[in-house]
C-alpha cells in the first residue's frame, strides 16, 4: 500500500513539473527566397518530375492528316521597263508648215463643223474630250490611237507629255491643253483636197497670210499669241504657232509649233 502511494506521488510530481513547459508555443516564420536565388534542388532520393512536352501545333485539318507545307515567300515583281513611244518616222507627212506650195489647194476659212467628214469630226471630238480632262496622259492616249504618233515636235522627241511639261514648266504642261482647245474652236481650212496630202488644219492662220487678216481675225489670233509673238511672226512672214491636222480618214497627223 505504501509503495503505491509513493508511486502516485512520483507521478504527480512529474506532471506538475512538466505543466509550465506545455504552455510554451513554437514561433514560426515564413521565409521568401529572393527572386534571383537558385531553385532548391530536390532532396536526395527524390524523383524529378517529368519534363512537360510542348503543345501540339494547331490542327487545321482532319485528325491524322499532316498540314500542307508552308508556301515559299512570293518574290517582289520585277520593275517594268519604261514605256518607249515608237519613233517618229513620218517624214513624208505634211507638218502644217506655214506658207503654201505651188499648186497647193486651200479652201476658204471654214467654221461649219458639219462640213467635216465623220472620221475627222470624231477625232476632233476625241481630242477635245481628252484635253478637257486636264490630263496630259489622256491626250497622249488619243494620239496613240493612230498607226503612228502624230508629229508634236520638230526635235524628234519621243514623249509628248514630257515634252510639254518641259516647255511649260510653270503649269506642268497643262497650258498646251488650253491652246489645243482654243485652236480647235477656231475656223479651219481644207488643204490639198483630193490629193495624198489631203488635210483639215486648225487654225486657219497657218494658211492665211498675216497681212491679209481682218481686224476681227487678228482679235481671234490674239487669243492664242501675244503682241510680241505677232510681231515676230510678221518678221518671219507667216504664222508659226501651234496648228493641228487631221486627214479625211480621221488620222491625226500633227499638233506642232515652230518652223
MODELLER restraints for C-alpha pairs under 7 A, 6 or more apart:
rsr = mdl.restraints
at = mdl.atoms
rsr.add(forms.Gaussian(group=physical.xy_distance, feature=features.Distance(at['CA:61:A'], at['CA:67:A']), mean=6.75, stdev=0.5))
rsr.add(forms.Gaussian(group=physical.xy_distance, feature=features.Distance(at['CA:85:A'], at['CA:158:A']), mean=5.76, stdev=0.5))
rsr.add(forms.Gaussian(group=physical.xy_distance, feature=features.Distance(at['CA:85:A'], at['CA:159:A']), mean=6.54, stdev=0.5))
rsr.add(forms.Gaussian(group=physical.xy_distance, feature=features.Distance(at['CA:87:A'], at['CA:158:A']), mean=6.53, stdev=0.5))
rsr.add(forms.Gaussian(group=physical.xy_distance, feature=features.Distance(at['CA:88:A'], at['CA:149:A']), mean=6.57, stdev=0.5))
rsr.add(forms.Gaussian(group=physical.xy_distance, feature=features.Distance(at['CA:88:A'], at['CA:156:A']), mean=6.67, stdev=0.5))
rsr.add(forms.Gaussian(group=physical.xy_distance, feature=features.Distance(at['CA:94:A'], at['CA:197:A']), mean=6.68, stdev=0.5))
rsr.add(forms.Gaussian(group=physical.xy_distance, feature=features.Distance(at['CA:95:A'], at['CA:254:A']), mean=6.22, stdev=0.5))
rsr.add(forms.Gaussian(group=physical.xy_distance, feature=features.Distance(at['CA:96:A'], at['CA:243:A']), mean=6.76, stdev=0.5))
rsr.add(forms.Gaussian(group=physical.xy_distance, feature=features.Distance(at['CA:96:A'], at['CA:245:A']), mean=6.90, stdev=0.5))
rsr.add(forms.Gaussian(group=physical.xy_distance, feature=features.Distance(at['CA:97:A'], at['CA:259:A']), mean=6.37, stdev=0.5))
rsr.add(forms.Gaussian(group=physical.xy_distance, feature=features.Distance(at['CA:98:A'], at['CA:206:A']), mean=5.15, stdev=0.5))
rsr.add(forms.Gaussian(group=physical.xy_distance, feature=features.Distance(at['CA:98:A'], at['CA:207:A']), mean=6.01, stdev=0.5))
rsr.add(forms.Gaussian(group=physical.xy_distance, feature=features.Distance(at['CA:98:A'], at['CA:238:A']), mean=5.79, stdev=0.5))
rsr.add(forms.Gaussian(group=physical.xy_distance, feature=features.Distance(at['CA:98:A'], at['CA:239:A']), mean=5.98, stdev=0.5))
rsr.add(forms.Gaussian(group=physical.xy_distance, feature=features.Distance(at['CA:98:A'], at['CA:240:A']), mean=6.33, stdev=0.5))
rsr.add(forms.Gaussian(group=physical.xy_distance, feature=features.Distance(at['CA:99:A'], at['CA:207:A']), mean=6.01, stdev=0.5))
rsr.add(forms.Gaussian(group=physical.xy_distance, feature=features.Distance(at['CA:99:A'], at['CA:238:A']), mean=6.66, stdev=0.5))
rsr.add(forms.Gaussian(group=physical.xy_distance, feature=features.Distance(at['CA:100:A'], at['CA:207:A']), mean=7.00, stdev=0.5))
rsr.add(forms.Gaussian(group=physical.xy_distance, feature=features.Distance(at['CA:104:A'], at['CA:192:A']), mean=5.84, stdev=0.5))
rsr.add(forms.Gaussian(group=physical.xy_distance, feature=features.Distance(at['CA:105:A'], at['CA:191:A']), mean=5.68, stdev=0.5))
rsr.add(forms.Gaussian(group=physical.xy_distance, feature=features.Distance(at['CA:105:A'], at['CA:192:A']), mean=4.65, stdev=0.5))
rsr.add(forms.Gaussian(group=physical.xy_distance, feature=features.Distance(at['CA:105:A'], at['CA:193:A']), mean=6.64, stdev=0.5))
rsr.add(forms.Gaussian(group=physical.xy_distance, feature=features.Distance(at['CA:106:A'], at['CA:189:A']), mean=6.65, stdev=0.5))
rsr.add(forms.Gaussian(group=physical.xy_distance, feature=features.Distance(at['CA:106:A'], at['CA:190:A']), mean=5.83, stdev=0.5))
rsr.add(forms.Gaussian(group=physical.xy_distance, feature=features.Distance(at['CA:106:A'], at['CA:191:A']), mean=4.63, stdev=0.5))
rsr.add(forms.Gaussian(group=physical.xy_distance, feature=features.Distance(at['CA:106:A'], at['CA:192:A']), mean=6.30, stdev=0.5))
rsr.add(forms.Gaussian(group=physical.xy_distance, feature=features.Distance(at['CA:107:A'], at['CA:189:A']), mean=5.61, stdev=0.5))
rsr.add(forms.Gaussian(group=physical.xy_distance, feature=features.Distance(at['CA:107:A'], at['CA:190:A']), mean=5.20, stdev=0.5))
rsr.add(forms.Gaussian(group=physical.xy_distance, feature=features.Distance(at['CA:107:A'], at['CA:191:A']), mean=6.51, stdev=0.5))
rsr.add(forms.Gaussian(group=physical.xy_distance, feature=features.Distance(at['CA:108:A'], at['CA:189:A']), mean=6.40, stdev=0.5))
rsr.add(forms.Gaussian(group=physical.xy_distance, feature=features.Distance(at['CA:109:A'], at['CA:187:A']), mean=6.08, stdev=0.5))
rsr.add(forms.Gaussian(group=physical.xy_distance, feature=features.Distance(at['CA:109:A'], at['CA:188:A']), mean=5.74, stdev=0.5))
rsr.add(forms.Gaussian(group=physical.xy_distance, feature=features.Distance(at['CA:109:A'], at['CA:189:A']), mean=5.32, stdev=0.5))
rsr.add(forms.Gaussian(group=physical.xy_distance, feature=features.Distance(at['CA:109:A'], at['CA:204:A']), mean=6.27, stdev=0.5))
rsr.add(forms.Gaussian(group=physical.xy_distance, feature=features.Distance(at['CA:110:A'], at['CA:187:A']), mean=5.36, stdev=0.5))
rsr.add(forms.Gaussian(group=physical.xy_distance, feature=features.Distance(at['CA:110:A'], at['CA:188:A']), mean=5.20, stdev=0.5))
rsr.add(forms.Gaussian(group=physical.xy_distance, feature=features.Distance(at['CA:110:A'], at['CA:189:A']), mean=5.83, stdev=0.5))
rsr.add(forms.Gaussian(group=physical.xy_distance, feature=features.Distance(at['CA:111:A'], at['CA:187:A']), mean=4.72, stdev=0.5))
rsr.add(forms.Gaussian(group=physical.xy_distance, feature=features.Distance(at['CA:111:A'], at['CA:188:A']), mean=6.54, stdev=0.5))
rsr.add(forms.Gaussian(group=physical.xy_distance, feature=features.Distance(at['CA:117:A'], at['CA:248:A']), mean=6.21, stdev=0.5))
rsr.add(forms.Gaussian(group=physical.xy_distance, feature=features.Distance(at['CA:119:A'], at['CA:248:A']), mean=6.68, stdev=0.5))
rsr.add(forms.Gaussian(group=physical.xy_distance, feature=features.Distance(at['CA:119:A'], at['CA:249:A']), mean=5.57, stdev=0.5))
rsr.add(forms.Gaussian(group=physical.xy_distance, feature=features.Distance(at['CA:119:A'], at['CA:250:A']), mean=4.33, stdev=0.5))
rsr.add(forms.Gaussian(group=physical.xy_distance, feature=features.Distance(at['CA:120:A'], at['CA:246:A']), mean=6.29, stdev=0.5))
rsr.add(forms.Gaussian(group=physical.xy_distance, feature=features.Distance(at['CA:120:A'], at['CA:247:A']), mean=6.87, stdev=0.5))
rsr.add(forms.Gaussian(group=physical.xy_distance, feature=features.Distance(at['CA:120:A'], at['CA:248:A']), mean=5.84, stdev=0.5))
rsr.add(forms.Gaussian(group=physical.xy_distance, feature=features.Distance(at['CA:120:A'], at['CA:249:A']), mean=6.62, stdev=0.5))
rsr.add(forms.Gaussian(group=physical.xy_distance, feature=features.Distance(at['CA:120:A'], at['CA:250:A']), mean=4.38, stdev=0.5))
rsr.add(forms.Gaussian(group=physical.xy_distance, feature=features.Distance(at['CA:123:A'], at['CA:250:A']), mean=5.81, stdev=0.5))
rsr.add(forms.Gaussian(group=physical.xy_distance, feature=features.Distance(at['CA:126:A'], at['CA:142:A']), mean=6.95, stdev=0.5))
rsr.add(forms.Gaussian(group=physical.xy_distance, feature=features.Distance(at['CA:127:A'], at['CA:139:A']), mean=6.65, stdev=0.5))
rsr.add(forms.Gaussian(group=physical.xy_distance, feature=features.Distance(at['CA:127:A'], at['CA:142:A']), mean=6.48, stdev=0.5))
rsr.add(forms.Gaussian(group=physical.xy_distance, feature=features.Distance(at['CA:128:A'], at['CA:181:A']), mean=6.29, stdev=0.5))
rsr.add(forms.Gaussian(group=physical.xy_distance, feature=features.Distance(at['CA:130:A'], at['CA:138:A']), mean=5.43, stdev=0.5))
rsr.add(forms.Gaussian(group=physical.xy_distance, feature=features.Distance(at['CA:130:A'], at['CA:139:A']), mean=5.06, stdev=0.5))
rsr.add(forms.Gaussian(group=physical.xy_distance, feature=features.Distance(at['CA:131:A'], at['CA:139:A']), mean=6.03, stdev=0.5))
rsr.add(forms.Gaussian(group=physical.xy_distance, feature=features.Distance(at['CA:131:A'], at['CA:177:A']), mean=5.27, stdev=0.5))
rsr.add(forms.Gaussian(group=physical.xy_distance, feature=features.Distance(at['CA:131:A'], at['CA:181:A']), mean=6.93, stdev=0.5))
rsr.add(forms.Gaussian(group=physical.xy_distance, feature=features.Distance(at['CA:134:A'], at['CA:174:A']), mean=6.54, stdev=0.5))
rsr.add(forms.Gaussian(group=physical.xy_distance, feature=features.Distance(at['CA:136:A'], at['CA:161:A']), mean=5.79, stdev=0.5))
rsr.add(forms.Gaussian(group=physical.xy_distance, feature=features.Distance(at['CA:137:A'], at['CA:161:A']), mean=6.63, stdev=0.5))
rsr.add(forms.Gaussian(group=physical.xy_distance, feature=features.Distance(at['CA:140:A'], at['CA:160:A']), mean=6.79, stdev=0.5))
rsr.add(forms.Gaussian(group=physical.xy_distance, feature=features.Distance(at['CA:143:A'], at['CA:149:A']), mean=6.10, stdev=0.5))
rsr.add(forms.Gaussian(group=physical.xy_distance, feature=features.Distance(at['CA:143:A'], at['CA:150:A']), mean=6.29, stdev=0.5))
rsr.add(forms.Gaussian(group=physical.xy_distance, feature=features.Distance(at['CA:146:A'], at['CA:251:A']), mean=6.07, stdev=0.5))
rsr.add(forms.Gaussian(group=physical.xy_distance, feature=features.Distance(at['CA:146:A'], at['CA:252:A']), mean=6.71, stdev=0.5))
rsr.add(forms.Gaussian(group=physical.xy_distance, feature=features.Distance(at['CA:150:A'], at['CA:252:A']), mean=6.01, stdev=0.5))
rsr.add(forms.Gaussian(group=physical.xy_distance, feature=features.Distance(at['CA:150:A'], at['CA:253:A']), mean=4.65, stdev=0.5))
rsr.add(forms.Gaussian(group=physical.xy_distance, feature=features.Distance(at['CA:150:A'], at['CA:254:A']), mean=4.71, stdev=0.5))
rsr.add(forms.Gaussian(group=physical.xy_distance, feature=features.Distance(at['CA:150:A'], at['CA:255:A']), mean=6.90, stdev=0.5))
rsr.add(forms.Gaussian(group=physical.xy_distance, feature=features.Distance(at['CA:151:A'], at['CA:253:A']), mean=6.26, stdev=0.5))
rsr.add(forms.Gaussian(group=physical.xy_distance, feature=features.Distance(at['CA:151:A'], at['CA:254:A']), mean=4.35, stdev=0.5))
rsr.add(forms.Gaussian(group=physical.xy_distance, feature=features.Distance(at['CA:151:A'], at['CA:255:A']), mean=6.09, stdev=0.5))
rsr.add(forms.Gaussian(group=physical.xy_distance, feature=features.Distance(at['CA:151:A'], at['CA:256:A']), mean=6.47, stdev=0.5))
rsr.add(forms.Gaussian(group=physical.xy_distance, feature=features.Distance(at['CA:152:A'], at['CA:160:A']), mean=6.79, stdev=0.5))
rsr.add(forms.Gaussian(group=physical.xy_distance, feature=features.Distance(at['CA:152:A'], at['CA:254:A']), mean=5.97, stdev=0.5))
rsr.add(forms.Gaussian(group=physical.xy_distance, feature=features.Distance(at['CA:152:A'], at['CA:255:A']), mean=5.05, stdev=0.5))
rsr.add(forms.Gaussian(group=physical.xy_distance, feature=features.Distance(at['CA:152:A'], at['CA:256:A']), mean=4.62, stdev=0.5))
rsr.add(forms.Gaussian(group=physical.xy_distance, feature=features.Distance(at['CA:153:A'], at['CA:256:A']), mean=5.80, stdev=0.5))
rsr.add(forms.Gaussian(group=physical.xy_distance, feature=features.Distance(at['CA:164:A'], at['CA:173:A']), mean=4.75, stdev=0.5))
rsr.add(forms.Gaussian(group=physical.xy_distance, feature=features.Distance(at['CA:164:A'], at['CA:176:A']), mean=6.88, stdev=0.5))
rsr.add(forms.Gaussian(group=physical.xy_distance, feature=features.Distance(at['CA:165:A'], at['CA:172:A']), mean=4.91, stdev=0.5))
rsr.add(forms.Gaussian(group=physical.xy_distance, feature=features.Distance(at['CA:165:A'], at['CA:173:A']), mean=3.89, stdev=0.5))
rsr.add(forms.Gaussian(group=physical.xy_distance, feature=features.Distance(at['CA:167:A'], at['CA:173:A']), mean=6.98, stdev=0.5))
rsr.add(forms.Gaussian(group=physical.xy_distance, feature=features.Distance(at['CA:168:A'], at['CA:175:A']), mean=6.65, stdev=0.5))
rsr.add(forms.Gaussian(group=physical.xy_distance, feature=features.Distance(at['CA:179:A'], at['CA:224:A']), mean=6.53, stdev=0.5))
rsr.add(forms.Gaussian(group=physical.xy_distance, feature=features.Distance(at['CA:183:A'], at['CA:202:A']), mean=5.98, stdev=0.5))
rsr.add(forms.Gaussian(group=physical.xy_distance, feature=features.Distance(at['CA:183:A'], at['CA:203:A']), mean=5.33, stdev=0.5))
rsr.add(forms.Gaussian(group=physical.xy_distance, feature=features.Distance(at['CA:184:A'], at['CA:202:A']), mean=6.07, stdev=0.5))
rsr.add(forms.Gaussian(group=physical.xy_distance, feature=features.Distance(at['CA:184:A'], at['CA:203:A']), mean=6.92, stdev=0.5))
rsr.add(forms.Gaussian(group=physical.xy_distance, feature=features.Distance(at['CA:186:A'], at['CA:202:A']), mean=6.99, stdev=0.5))
rsr.add(forms.Gaussian(group=physical.xy_distance, feature=features.Distance(at['CA:186:A'], at['CA:203:A']), mean=5.83, stdev=0.5))
rsr.add(forms.Gaussian(group=physical.xy_distance, feature=features.Distance(at['CA:187:A'], at['CA:202:A']), mean=6.72, stdev=0.5))
rsr.add(forms.Gaussian(group=physical.xy_distance, feature=features.Distance(at['CA:187:A'], at['CA:203:A']), mean=5.82, stdev=0.5))
rsr.add(forms.Gaussian(group=physical.xy_distance, feature=features.Distance(at['CA:187:A'], at['CA:204:A']), mean=5.78, stdev=0.5))
rsr.add(forms.Gaussian(group=physical.xy_distance, feature=features.Distance(at['CA:188:A'], at['CA:200:A']), mean=6.88, stdev=0.5))
rsr.add(forms.Gaussian(group=physical.xy_distance, feature=features.Distance(at['CA:188:A'], at['CA:201:A']), mean=5.53, stdev=0.5))
rsr.add(forms.Gaussian(group=physical.xy_distance, feature=features.Distance(at['CA:188:A'], at['CA:202:A']), mean=4.66, stdev=0.5))
rsr.add(forms.Gaussian(group=physical.xy_distance, feature=features.Distance(at['CA:188:A'], at['CA:203:A']), mean=5.11, stdev=0.5))
rsr.add(forms.Gaussian(group=physical.xy_distance, feature=features.Distance(at['CA:188:A'], at['CA:204:A']), mean=4.51, stdev=0.5))
rsr.add(forms.Gaussian(group=physical.xy_distance, feature=features.Distance(at['CA:189:A'], at['CA:200:A']), mean=5.83, stdev=0.5))
rsr.add(forms.Gaussian(group=physical.xy_distance, feature=features.Distance(at['CA:189:A'], at['CA:201:A']), mean=5.44, stdev=0.5))
rsr.add(forms.Gaussian(group=physical.xy_distance, feature=features.Distance(at['CA:189:A'], at['CA:202:A']), mean=6.84, stdev=0.5))
rsr.add(forms.Gaussian(group=physical.xy_distance, feature=features.Distance(at['CA:189:A'], at['CA:204:A']), mean=5.41, stdev=0.5))
rsr.add(forms.Gaussian(group=physical.xy_distance, feature=features.Distance(at['CA:190:A'], at['CA:199:A']), mean=5.91, stdev=0.5))
rsr.add(forms.Gaussian(group=physical.xy_distance, feature=features.Distance(at['CA:190:A'], at['CA:200:A']), mean=4.64, stdev=0.5))
rsr.add(forms.Gaussian(group=physical.xy_distance, feature=features.Distance(at['CA:190:A'], at['CA:201:A']), mean=6.45, stdev=0.5))
rsr.add(forms.Gaussian(group=physical.xy_distance, feature=features.Distance(at['CA:191:A'], at['CA:198:A']), mean=5.75, stdev=0.5))
rsr.add(forms.Gaussian(group=physical.xy_distance, feature=features.Distance(at['CA:191:A'], at['CA:199:A']), mean=5.17, stdev=0.5))
rsr.add(forms.Gaussian(group=physical.xy_distance, feature=features.Distance(at['CA:191:A'], at['CA:200:A']), mean=6.16, stdev=0.5))
rsr.add(forms.Gaussian(group=physical.xy_distance, feature=features.Distance(at['CA:192:A'], at['CA:198:A']), mean=4.64, stdev=0.5))
rsr.add(forms.Gaussian(group=physical.xy_distance, feature=features.Distance(at['CA:192:A'], at['CA:199:A']), mean=6.61, stdev=0.5))
rsr.add(forms.Gaussian(group=physical.xy_distance, feature=features.Distance(at['CA:198:A'], at['CA:247:A']), mean=6.14, stdev=0.5))
rsr.add(forms.Gaussian(group=physical.xy_distance, feature=features.Distance(at['CA:198:A'], at['CA:248:A']), mean=6.94, stdev=0.5))
rsr.add(forms.Gaussian(group=physical.xy_distance, feature=features.Distance(at['CA:199:A'], at['CA:245:A']), mean=6.09, stdev=0.5))
rsr.add(forms.Gaussian(group=physical.xy_distance, feature=features.Distance(at['CA:199:A'], at['CA:246:A']), mean=5.68, stdev=0.5))
rsr.add(forms.Gaussian(group=physical.xy_distance, feature=features.Distance(at['CA:199:A'], at['CA:247:A']), mean=4.55, stdev=0.5))
rsr.add(forms.Gaussian(group=physical.xy_distance, feature=features.Distance(at['CA:199:A'], at['CA:248:A']), mean=6.47, stdev=0.5))
rsr.add(forms.Gaussian(group=physical.xy_distance, feature=features.Distance(at['CA:200:A'], at['CA:245:A']), mean=5.48, stdev=0.5))
rsr.add(forms.Gaussian(group=physical.xy_distance, feature=features.Distance(at['CA:200:A'], at['CA:246:A']), mean=5.28, stdev=0.5))
rsr.add(forms.Gaussian(group=physical.xy_distance, feature=features.Distance(at['CA:200:A'], at['CA:247:A']), mean=6.14, stdev=0.5))
rsr.add(forms.Gaussian(group=physical.xy_distance, feature=features.Distance(at['CA:201:A'], at['CA:243:A']), mean=6.85, stdev=0.5))
rsr.add(forms.Gaussian(group=physical.xy_distance, feature=features.Distance(at['CA:201:A'], at['CA:244:A']), mean=5.54, stdev=0.5))
rsr.add(forms.Gaussian(group=physical.xy_distance, feature=features.Distance(at['CA:201:A'], at['CA:245:A']), mean=4.41, stdev=0.5))
rsr.add(forms.Gaussian(group=physical.xy_distance, feature=features.Distance(at['CA:201:A'], at['CA:246:A']), mean=6.63, stdev=0.5))
rsr.add(forms.Gaussian(group=physical.xy_distance, feature=features.Distance(at['CA:202:A'], at['CA:243:A']), mean=5.47, stdev=0.5))
rsr.add(forms.Gaussian(group=physical.xy_distance, feature=features.Distance(at['CA:202:A'], at['CA:244:A']), mean=5.19, stdev=0.5))
rsr.add(forms.Gaussian(group=physical.xy_distance, feature=features.Distance(at['CA:202:A'], at['CA:245:A']), mean=6.52, stdev=0.5))
rsr.add(forms.Gaussian(group=physical.xy_distance, feature=features.Distance(at['CA:203:A'], at['CA:243:A']), mean=5.97, stdev=0.5))
rsr.add(forms.Gaussian(group=physical.xy_distance, feature=features.Distance(at['CA:205:A'], at['CA:239:A']), mean=6.17, stdev=0.5))
rsr.add(forms.Gaussian(group=physical.xy_distance, feature=features.Distance(at['CA:206:A'], at['CA:239:A']), mean=5.45, stdev=0.5))
rsr.add(forms.Gaussian(group=physical.xy_distance, feature=features.Distance(at['CA:206:A'], at['CA:243:A']), mean=6.79, stdev=0.5))
rsr.add(forms.Gaussian(group=physical.xy_distance, feature=features.Distance(at['CA:209:A'], at['CA:238:A']), mean=6.29, stdev=0.5))
rsr.add(forms.Gaussian(group=physical.xy_distance, feature=features.Distance(at['CA:210:A'], at['CA:238:A']), mean=6.24, stdev=0.5))
rsr.add(forms.Gaussian(group=physical.xy_distance, feature=features.Distance(at['CA:210:A'], at['CA:239:A']), mean=6.93, stdev=0.5))
rsr.add(forms.Gaussian(group=physical.xy_distance, feature=features.Distance(at['CA:233:A'], at['CA:239:A']), mean=5.69, stdev=0.5))
rsr.add(forms.Gaussian(group=physical.xy_distance, feature=features.Distance(at['CA:233:A'], at['CA:240:A']), mean=6.71, stdev=0.5))
rsr.add(forms.Gaussian(group=physical.xy_distance, feature=features.Distance(at['CA:240:A'], at['CA:257:A']), mean=6.23, stdev=0.5))
rsr.add(forms.Gaussian(group=physical.xy_distance, feature=features.Distance(at['CA:240:A'], at['CA:258:A']), mean=5.04, stdev=0.5))
rsr.add(forms.Gaussian(group=physical.xy_distance, feature=features.Distance(at['CA:240:A'], at['CA:259:A']), mean=6.09, stdev=0.5))
rsr.add(forms.Gaussian(group=physical.xy_distance, feature=features.Distance(at['CA:241:A'], at['CA:257:A']), mean=4.75, stdev=0.5))
rsr.add(forms.Gaussian(group=physical.xy_distance, feature=features.Distance(at['CA:241:A'], at['CA:258:A']), mean=5.81, stdev=0.5))
rsr.add(forms.Gaussian(group=physical.xy_distance, feature=features.Distance(at['CA:242:A'], at['CA:255:A']), mean=6.61, stdev=0.5))
rsr.add(forms.Gaussian(group=physical.xy_distance, feature=features.Distance(at['CA:242:A'], at['CA:256:A']), mean=5.25, stdev=0.5))
rsr.add(forms.Gaussian(group=physical.xy_distance, feature=features.Distance(at['CA:242:A'], at['CA:257:A']), mean=4.16, stdev=0.5))
rsr.add(forms.Gaussian(group=physical.xy_distance, feature=features.Distance(at['CA:243:A'], at['CA:255:A']), mean=5.60, stdev=0.5))
rsr.add(forms.Gaussian(group=physical.xy_distance, feature=features.Distance(at['CA:243:A'], at['CA:256:A']), mean=5.80, stdev=0.5))
rsr.add(forms.Gaussian(group=physical.xy_distance, feature=features.Distance(at['CA:243:A'], at['CA:257:A']), mean=6.58, stdev=0.5))
rsr.add(forms.Gaussian(group=physical.xy_distance, feature=features.Distance(at['CA:244:A'], at['CA:254:A']), mean=5.39, stdev=0.5))
rsr.add(forms.Gaussian(group=physical.xy_distance, feature=features.Distance(at['CA:244:A'], at['CA:255:A']), mean=4.32, stdev=0.5))
rsr.add(forms.Gaussian(group=physical.xy_distance, feature=features.Distance(at['CA:244:A'], at['CA:256:A']), mean=6.75, stdev=0.5))
rsr.add(forms.Gaussian(group=physical.xy_distance, feature=features.Distance(at['CA:245:A'], at['CA:252:A']), mean=6.23, stdev=0.5))
rsr.add(forms.Gaussian(group=physical.xy_distance, feature=features.Distance(at['CA:245:A'], at['CA:253:A']), mean=5.57, stdev=0.5))
rsr.add(forms.Gaussian(group=physical.xy_distance, feature=features.Distance(at['CA:245:A'], at['CA:254:A']), mean=5.35, stdev=0.5))
rsr.add(forms.Gaussian(group=physical.xy_distance, feature=features.Distance(at['CA:245:A'], at['CA:255:A']), mean=6.75, stdev=0.5))
rsr.add(forms.Gaussian(group=physical.xy_distance, feature=features.Distance(at['CA:246:A'], at['CA:252:A']), mean=4.49, stdev=0.5))
rsr.add(forms.Gaussian(group=physical.xy_distance, feature=features.Distance(at['CA:246:A'], at['CA:253:A']), mean=5.67, stdev=0.5))
